[in-house]
Amino acid sequence: MSEPHEQISVERLRMAGCLVISLLLFLVCLLPFLFFEFASQALENLHLSRSAALLVLLGSLLGSAVNIPIARFPLDEEVLVPMFGPISGLSILPRFQRLRQECVVAINVGGCLVPMMLAIWLLRFILPAGTGVVAVLLVGIMLNSAICYRLARPIPRLGIALPGFVPAVVALCATLVGLGNPDYANIRAPVAFVIGTTGPLLGADLLHWKDFKTIATGTISIGGAGTWDGIVLSGLLASFLAGLS
């Protein structure tokens, strides 16, 4: 007698499961549009027009596939590489030679170079704002760099690991504490962006240059996680939140 009820319950569970899966798929499809809107708003807070913000986003997306080598150094590890040569006529036997591996350090265009160029461009708004704003900027950069340096950890075969939201939170707090006066409302987002981008670049990457050998990987790309690497993401997030305050 309970079979029809069990069938109804199973059918309801299936319908509920399909509804949940459909909702999750819809949210996944919606995320890129929400993220694009977030990034556009963050860039507009930096006194960029809508078209200029779109150009920066496209430059970051396209540039994420480009790495510019800036240095290379040998690693401590050596590897055996097979060599093949003719021995006794047609017979071929493998021989091995020992080669020292090397690491190439590169700058990712989309994840590092584009946000750094934007940060330099923003100085045209920050420097004329007065010595107080410049002092907040310098103190924020030093504080963010020091915190990123302490928290960043080199992981062998992977890279430099840093909690993603730390630079953005530090940049936002430094900006709001130093520029809490309403008169500085229009300059907070540029200051937060510059602090948020330079902090992980200096503290997590450049100050850990000596640790690159311990990572023991063929290529270390600064900003190499692509467009939404910690450098650019922390700057955009800090800019977006500073613009809301």
N, C-alpha and C positions, 0 to 999 in steps of 0.2 A: 504493500500500500504506500510505502514511503518513496517508491521509485520516481514518480512524477515530481515530487518535491525536490528530490536530489538532482534530477535533470534540470529543473528550473534554477536551482542554486548554482549548478555548474555553468549554465547558460549566462546567468547574471555575472558570474566571475569572469567569464570570457569577455562579455561586453565591457565590464569595468576595466579589464586588462587592455583591451583594444583602445578604450578611451584614454587611459593613462599613456599608452605608447604614442597615440596620435598627438596628445598634448605635449609630450616630451619632444617629439619630432618637430612640432610647430615652434617650440621654444628654441630648439637647436637652429632651425632655419632663421629665426628672428634675431638670434644673438649677433651675427655679423652686422646687421643693420643698426642694432642698438649700439654696438661698439663703434661703428663708423660715426654715428651721431655723437657719441661721447667724445671721440677724438676731434671731430669737427668743432664742437662747442669749446673744447679745451684750447684748440688753436685759435679760435675766434677771440677767446679771452686774452690772447697775446697780441691783440690789435691787428690781426690778419683779417683780410676780407674773406668772404666765402670761397671765392675762386682761388685766392692764394693758399687758403687752408687745404683746398682740394689738391693743388699742385704739390704741397708739402707731403700730403698723404700718398699721392701717387709716386713721388720721388722716394719715399721710404719703402713703399711696396716693391717698386722695380729695383731699387738699390739694395734690397735685402739679399739679392742673388749675386752681388758683386763684392769681392774682398780684395783689398789693395795690400800686398805684402809690404811691410816696413822694416822687418828684421828677420834674421834667421840665426840659429845657434845649434851646435851639436848637442845631442843628448848623451847621457852616460851609458845608455844601453847600446849593445852591438847585436846585429842579427846575421845569421848565416844565409847567404843568397846563393842559389844553385847556379853553376856555370856549366855549359855544355860545349864540348869540343870533340873533334874527330880523333879517335885513337885507333890504331891498327886498321887502317883502311876505312871500311864502312861502319865499324862498331862505334857506338857513342856511349860513353859512361859519364855520369854526373860528377862534377867536382864542386867544391864549395869555397867561397871566399867570405871573409868577415868584413862587413861594412858597418860603419857607425851611422846611426840614425840622426836626423836633424829635425828641428822644430821650426816652423815658419809662423811668425807673428804677423797678423794682418788686421786691417781696420775694415769693418763692414760698413758699406756706404749707407744702407738704409737704417741700420741699427745704431750707428755711431756718428758717421760723418754728417748726415743731414741734420740730426738734432743739435750737434755741436755748432754747425753753421747758423742754425736758427738762434741758438743761445748767444752767439756773437752778435748777430743782427739785433737782438733785443737790448743790447747794451746802449743803443741809441735812445731808448726810452728810460733806461735805468740811470745812466751817468748824469744826465741833466737834472734828475730829481733831487739831487743834493747829497752832501757827504753822509748824512744819516742813513739814507737808503743804501748807499754804497757800502757803508760799514755793516749794515744788516746783511747785505749780500755776501761780503767777505767772511763774516763770522759764520753765516749759514753754510757756506761752502766748506770751510774748515771743519765745522762740527759734523756735517754730513759725511765728509771724506773720512774723518776719524772713526765714526760709527760704522761706516761701510767697511773700513779696513779691519776693524775688530771682529765684525760678524762674518766677513767673507772667508770661505774655506776652499783651498785648492783640492779638487777631487781627481785622483789619477785617472787618466784616459777619458776624462769628461770635460773639466774646465773649472772655472771659479763659481762656486755656489754662494748665493746671497738671498736671504728672504726678500721676496719681490716687493712687498709694500713698505719695507723699512725706509728706503730713501725718500719715498713720497711723503710718508708721515713726518719724517724729520724736517723735510723742506717746508711742509705746510706749517708745522709748529713754529719753526724759526721765523717764517714770514709773518704769521699772525701775531707772535709775541713782539717782534721788532717793528711791525707796521700795522699795529692794531688801530691806529687813528683813522677815522673815516676819510681823511684827506688823502690817504694813500690807497684808496680802493682801486684806482685804475692801474696802479703799478704793482699790486700784490701778485697777480698771475705771472707777469714776466719774471719777477724775482724768484717766485716759487719754482718756475720752470728751470731757470738757470741753476738754482741750488739743487733741484732734483736730478738734473742730467749730469752735472759735473761731479756730484758726490760719488755715485757708483763708478764713474769713469776713473776718477783719481784714486778713490779709496779701495775699490774692489779690483780694479784692473791694473792701473799703472803702478801703484804702490806695492802690488804683489808681483811685479815683474820678475823679481829674483826667484819666485816660486814656480815660474812657468816650467822650469826644468823638471820639477817634481811631478808635474801633470803627465809628462812623458807621452805626449800625443803629437801627431804629425803636424797639425795646424791648430793654432789658437787664434780665433777670430774675435776681436773686441767688438762687442755689439752683434756677434755672429748668430744670436738666436733669432735674428731677423728683425722685422719692423717693430715687433712688440717685445724687444729685449728689455732687460731691466733699466737700461739707460734711458731710453725714450719713454717707456711706460711710466716710470717714476716721475719724469718731467711732465707728461701729459696729465697724470692723475693729480699731481700737486697743483698744476695750473687750473684744472677743472674745479677742484675743491676750493682753491683760493678765489676763483671767480664767483663762487656761490656765497662766500662769506661777506 
